[in-house]
Amino acid sequence: METSDAGLWQYALIAALSVLVWEVLKKAVQIVLGTPAASSSLPLPQDEFTSTNEFMDLPVPDEPHLEMAIAPPQGLHHSNPKEQYHYECECTKGTYLFFHPPTGPGTAHGPGGFDYAEYFQCKSRLWEMRIHMNFKTAPPPDDPIFFGIELEDYVPMSRATQQAQKVIVSGIRQAIGGLYHCAGDDPKRVSGELEKPVCVLPLWAWDQFIETPEGEEPPDLWDPNFENLGKKRYKRIAKYQEEMTQLQRSFKVGPTYTLAFWGNSRFLDVINWMVVGVPIVTPINFNKFAGKPPVHVVMYSHGPTY
């Protein structure tokens, strides 16, 4: 992927956003390194974790959950929180909520008594993310915006895993559209600046957006009527793309932009860290493709050389 200094203008999703996604291995440590807790065979790396007692007082649920950290650092965050989280960076600020079906009493209810279990009834999605975003500096109106995940390093894969990855990426691309995927540059074969492994989607892959004018209060991220607000992708993809393109070109400082995403959640079981939902090749451990934590969630604008 070639870039130019003028064409690349990065800002953040939920700040300059790097979200470090961890799973819970057991109550004492509450961090898992990629495999389901029921079958985990990965030991805690002693060079990073010297004592499980260090983690006993972390403000996280006892039940399995995701743990997240934001850049710049703003404390430890986790999924299914009791209150929404705030973020701020050089270009954006706002709040966000990441949630999934509860895994126990400690992850059952959110802000305003939001019932996570009730919300996911009769839904195929496995998780959802909602954000409020206020620009401190608006992105260039003609630069396309992408969001997704980026890995720290190149991940070597067997030929079978590479083939499974191709099938999975193809399935997600057909389901959502507009996906860009790169396995990254192998440092053993490529010299100089290396492209990191990345899997990103265009802005219109967010499933819902709400624009709230400056001076008005945006809807709560846990609003019971949230699903009926704003514009949605479902069964109107072409029209939604047009609406989202218009929205992107009008991004400015002042309004609150509320976004919700769940479209590809049915392909990633975040609690068990498994890729699912693609016939024949799944379920498969996500670490086959991601290597190890952290997984960075990114959002950025990019010039026409993308």
C-alpha positions as CSV (number, residue, x, y, z in Angstrom):
1,M,0.0,0.0,0.0
2,E,1.7,3.2,-1.1
3,T,1.2,6.4,0.7
4,S,2.3,10.0,0.5
5,D,2.9,12.4,3.3
6,A,0.2,14.7,2.0
7,G,-2.3,11.9,1.5
8,L,-2.1,10.3,4.9
9,W,-3.9,12.2,7.7
10,Q,-4.5,9.9,10.6
11,Y,-6.8,10.6,13.5
12,A,-8.5,8.2,15.9
13,L,-11.4,6.0,16.5
14,I,-12.0,6.5,20.1
15,A,-8.9,8.7,20.2
16,A,-5.7,8.1,18.2
17,L,-7.2,4.9,18.8
18,S,-5.2,1.8,19.7
19,V,-7.4,-0.6,21.5
20,L,-5.6,-3.5,23.1
21,V,-7.9,-6.4,23.1
22,W,-7.4,-9.0,25.7
23,E,-9.5,-12.0,26.9
24,V,-10.0,-13.1,30.5
25,L,-8.2,-16.4,31.3
26,K,-9.3,-16.8,34.9
27,K,-10.6,-14.6,37.7
28,A,-7.3,-14.0,39.4
29,V,-5.5,-12.7,36.3
30,Q,-8.5,-11.7,34.1
31,I,-6.4,-11.6,31.0
32,V,-6.2,-14.4,28.4
33,L,-3.7,-14.6,25.6
34,G,-6.0,-15.8,22.8
35,T,-7.4,-19.2,23.4
36,P,-10.8,-20.1,25.0
37,A,-10.6,-20.3,28.8
38,A,-12.0,-23.9,28.7
39,S,-9.1,-25.1,26.6
40,S,-6.3,-22.6,27.1
41,S,-2.8,-23.9,26.9
42,L,-0.9,-20.6,26.7
43,P,1.0,-19.8,29.9
44,L,1.4,-16.3,31.1
45,P,4.7,-14.9,29.9
46,Q,6.8,-14.4,33.0
47,D,8.7,-11.5,31.5
48,E,5.5,-9.5,31.5
49,F,3.4,-11.0,34.3
50,T,5.4,-11.9,37.3
51,S,2.6,-12.4,39.8
52,T,-1.1,-13.0,39.4
53,N,-1.6,-11.1,42.6
54,E,-0.8,-7.9,40.7
55,F,-4.1,-8.1,38.9
56,M,-6.4,-8.8,41.8
57,D,-7.5,-5.2,42.3
58,L,-8.1,-4.2,38.7
59,P,-11.6,-2.6,38.3
60,V,-12.8,-5.4,35.9
61,P,-15.6,-8.0,36.2
62,D,-14.9,-11.5,37.4
63,E,-16.6,-13.0,34.4
64,P,-15.0,-13.3,30.9
65,H,-14.8,-10.0,29.1
66,L,-12.6,-7.9,26.9
67,E,-10.0,-5.5,28.3
68,M,-9.1,-2.4,26.3
69,A,-6.6,0.4,26.6
70,I,-6.7,3.7,24.7
71,A,-3.9,5.9,23.3
72,P,-3.2,8.2,24.9
73,P,-3.6,6.2,28.1
74,Q,-6.8,6.7,30.0
75,G,-6.9,3.7,32.3
76,L,-8.1,0.2,31.9
77,H,-11.5,-0.2,30.1
78,H,-13.5,-3.4,29.6
79,S,-16.6,-4.6,27.8
80,N,-20.1,-4.5,29.2
81,P,-19.2,-1.5,31.5
82,K,-21.5,0.0,34.1
83,E,-20.9,3.4,32.6
84,Q,-19.8,4.6,29.2
85,Y,-16.1,5.4,28.7
86,H,-14.7,8.8,27.7
87,Y,-11.8,9.3,25.3
88,E,-9.9,12.3,23.9
89,C,-6.9,12.8,21.6
90,E,-5.5,15.5,19.4
91,C,-8.3,15.3,16.8
92,T,-11.4,13.8,18.4
93,K,-13.2,13.3,21.7
94,G,-16.3,11.6,22.9
95,T,-17.6,8.4,24.6
96,Y,-18.0,4.8,23.6
97,L,-19.6,1.5,24.7
98,F,-18.5,-2.0,23.7
99,F,-20.8,-4.8,24.8
100,H,-21.8,-8.4,24.2
101,P,-24.2,-10.9,25.8
102,P,-23.4,-11.1,29.5
103,T,-21.1,-13.9,30.8
104,G,-22.3,-13.5,34.3
105,P,-23.9,-11.1,36.8
106,G,-21.0,-8.7,36.7
107,T,-21.5,-8.1,33.0
108,A,-25.3,-8.1,32.9
109,H,-26.2,-4.5,33.1
110,G,-24.8,-1.2,31.7
111,P,-25.4,2.5,32.0
112,G,-28.9,3.5,33.0
113,G,-29.7,-0.2,33.8
114,F,-29.2,-1.2,30.1
115,D,-29.9,-4.9,30.0
116,Y,-27.3,-6.5,27.8
117,A,-29.0,-9.9,27.8
118,E,-32.4,-8.5,26.7
119,Y,-30.8,-6.4,24.0
120,F,-29.2,-9.4,22.3
121,Q,-32.3,-11.6,22.3
122,C,-33.3,-12.6,18.8
123,K,-30.1,-11.0,17.3
124,S,-27.5,-12.8,15.3
125,R,-24.8,-10.3,16.2
126,L,-22.3,-11.4,18.9
127,W,-21.2,-7.9,20.0
128,E,-21.7,-4.3,19.2
129,M,-19.8,-1.0,19.5
130,R,-21.3,2.5,19.8
131,I,-19.4,5.8,19.9
132,H,-20.1,9.5,20.2
133,M,-17.5,11.4,18.2
134,N,-16.8,15.1,18.3
135,F,-14.1,16.5,16.0
136,K,-11.5,18.9,17.4
137,T,-10.0,19.0,13.9
138,A,-12.2,17.7,11.0
139,P,-10.7,15.3,8.4
140,P,-10.3,16.5,4.8
141,P,-13.7,16.1,3.1
142,D,-12.4,14.3,0.0
143,D,-10.2,11.8,1.8
144,P,-11.8,8.3,2.3
145,I,-12.0,7.1,5.9
146,F,-11.4,3.6,7.0
147,F,-11.6,1.7,10.2
148,G,-10.7,-1.8,11.4
149,I,-7.8,-3.6,13.0
150,E,-4.0,-3.5,12.7
151,L,-1.5,-6.0,14.2
152,E,1.8,-5.3,15.8
153,D,3.8,-7.6,13.6
154,Y,3.7,-9.9,10.6
155,V,2.2,-13.3,11.5
156,P,3.7,-16.4,9.8
157,M,1.0,-18.9,8.8
158,S,1.0,-22.4,7.4
159,R,-0.4,-22.9,3.9
160,A,-3.6,-24.3,5.4
161,T,-4.1,-21.3,7.6
162,Q,-3.5,-18.9,4.7
163,Q,-6.1,-20.7,2.7
164,A,-8.6,-20.5,5.6
165,Q,-7.8,-16.8,5.9
166,K,-8.6,-16.2,2.2
167,V,-12.0,-18.0,2.6
168,I,-12.9,-16.0,5.7
169,V,-11.9,-12.7,4.2
170,S,-13.9,-13.5,1.1
171,G,-16.9,-14.3,3.2
172,I,-16.7,-11.1,5.2
173,R,-16.1,-9.1,1.9
174,Q,-19.3,-10.6,0.4
175,A,-21.3,-9.9,3.6
176,I,-20.2,-6.3,4.2
177,G,-18.3,-5.1,1.1
178,G,-15.4,-2.7,0.7
179,L,-13.0,-4.7,2.8
180,Y,-9.2,-4.1,2.4
181,H,-7.0,-6.9,3.8
182,C,-3.3,-7.3,3.8
183,A,-1.4,-10.0,5.6
184,G,1.6,-7.6,6.0
185,D,5.1,-7.7,4.7
186,D,7.3,-10.5,5.8
187,P,10.5,-8.9,7.3
188,K,12.5,-12.0,6.0
189,R,11.6,-11.1,2.4
190,V,11.0,-7.3,2.5
191,S,13.4,-4.6,3.6
192,G,12.8,-1.0,4.4
193,E,9.4,0.2,5.7
194,L,7.1,-2.7,6.2
195,E,3.3,-2.7,5.9
196,K,1.7,-4.1,9.0
197,P,-1.1,-6.7,8.8
198,V,-4.4,-4.9,8.5
199,C,-8.0,-5.5,7.9
200,V,-10.1,-2.4,7.4
201,L,-13.5,-1.3,6.1
202,P,-14.8,2.0,4.6
203,L,-16.7,4.4,6.8
204,W,-20.0,3.3,5.3
205,A,-19.5,-0.2,6.8
206,W,-20.6,1.2,10.1
207,D,-24.1,0.0,10.5
208,Q,-25.8,3.1,11.8
209,F,-25.1,6.8,12.2
210,I,-26.8,9.7,13.9
211,E,-25.9,13.3,13.4
212,T,-26.7,15.7,16.3
213,P,-26.4,19.4,15.6
214,E,-24.1,21.5,17.7
215,G,-25.9,22.7,20.9
216,E,-28.3,19.6,21.0
217,E,-27.9,16.5,23.2
218,P,-27.1,13.3,21.3
219,P,-28.9,10.1,22.2
220,D,-27.5,8.1,25.0
221,L,-25.5,5.1,23.8
222,W,-27.8,2.9,25.9
223,D,-31.0,4.6,24.8
224,P,-33.8,1.9,24.5
225,N,-34.9,3.6,21.2
226,F,-31.3,3.7,19.8
227,E,-32.0,1.2,17.1
228,N,-34.7,3.4,15.6
229,L,-32.6,6.5,15.4
230,G,-30.7,8.0,12.5
231,K,-29.8,6.0,9.4
232,K,-29.0,2.3,9.1
233,R,-27.4,0.1,6.5
234,Y,-29.8,-2.8,6.8
235,K,-31.6,-3.6,3.5
236,R,-30.6,-0.3,2.0
237,I,-26.9,-0.5,1.4
238,A,-26.7,1.6,-1.8
239,K,-28.7,4.5,-0.4
240,Y,-26.8,4.2,2.9
241,Q,-23.5,4.5,1.1
242,E,-24.7,7.7,-0.5
243,E,-25.8,9.1,2.9
244,M,-22.6,8.1,4.6
245,T,-20.5,9.7,1.8
246,Q,-22.5,12.9,2.2
247,L,-22.0,12.8,6.0
248,Q,-18.3,12.2,5.6
249,R,-17.9,15.2,3.3
250,S,-19.7,17.4,5.8
251,F,-17.7,16.4,8.9
252,K,-17.0,19.5,10.9
253,V,-16.2,20.7,14.4
254,G,-19.4,21.2,16.4
255,P,-21.9,18.4,15.8
256,T,-21.9,15.0,17.6
257,Y,-21.5,12.0,15.3
258,T,-22.9,8.8,16.8
259,L,-21.9,5.5,15.1
260,A,-22.7,1.9,15.8
261,F,-21.1,-1.2,14.4
262,W,-22.1,-4.9,14.6
263,G,-22.0,-6.0,10.9
264,N,-19.1,-8.4,11.1
265,S,-19.5,-9.4,14.7
266,R,-21.1,-12.6,13.7
267,F,-17.7,-13.7,12.4
268,L,-15.7,-13.1,15.6
269,D,-16.6,-14.5,18.9
270,V,-14.6,-12.1,21.0
271,I,-15.1,-13.9,24.3
272,N,-13.8,-17.2,23.1
273,W,-11.4,-15.5,20.6
274,M,-12.7,-17.6,17.7
275,V,-13.5,-16.8,14.1
276,V,-16.9,-18.3,13.4
277,G,-19.7,-18.3,10.9
278,V,-17.9,-19.2,7.8
279,P,-18.7,-22.8,6.6
280,I,-16.0,-25.4,6.4
281,V,-13.1,-23.4,7.8
282,T,-14.5,-22.2,11.1
283,P,-14.5,-22.2,14.1
284,I,-10.8,-21.4,14.2
285,N,-8.7,-19.7,16.8
286,F,-8.3,-16.0,16.0
287,N,-4.6,-16.1,17.1
288,K,-3.9,-18.2,14.0
289,F,-4.3,-14.9,12.2
290,A,-3.6,-12.3,14.8
291,G,-0.5,-14.0,16.5
292,K,-0.9,-12.5,19.9
293,P,-2.3,-9.4,21.7
294,P,-2.4,-6.5,21.3
295,V,-4.8,-6.0,18.4
296,H,-5.1,-2.3,17.5
297,V,-8.4,-0.9,16.5
298,V,-7.8,2.1,14.1
299,M,-9.7,4.7,12.2
300,Y,-8.0,7.0,9.7
301,S,-8.4,9.0,6.6
302,H,-6.2,8.4,3.6
303,G,-5.4,10.2,0.4
304,P,-6.3,8.9,-3.1
305,T,-3.2,6.7,-3.3
306,Y,-4.7,4.1,-1.0
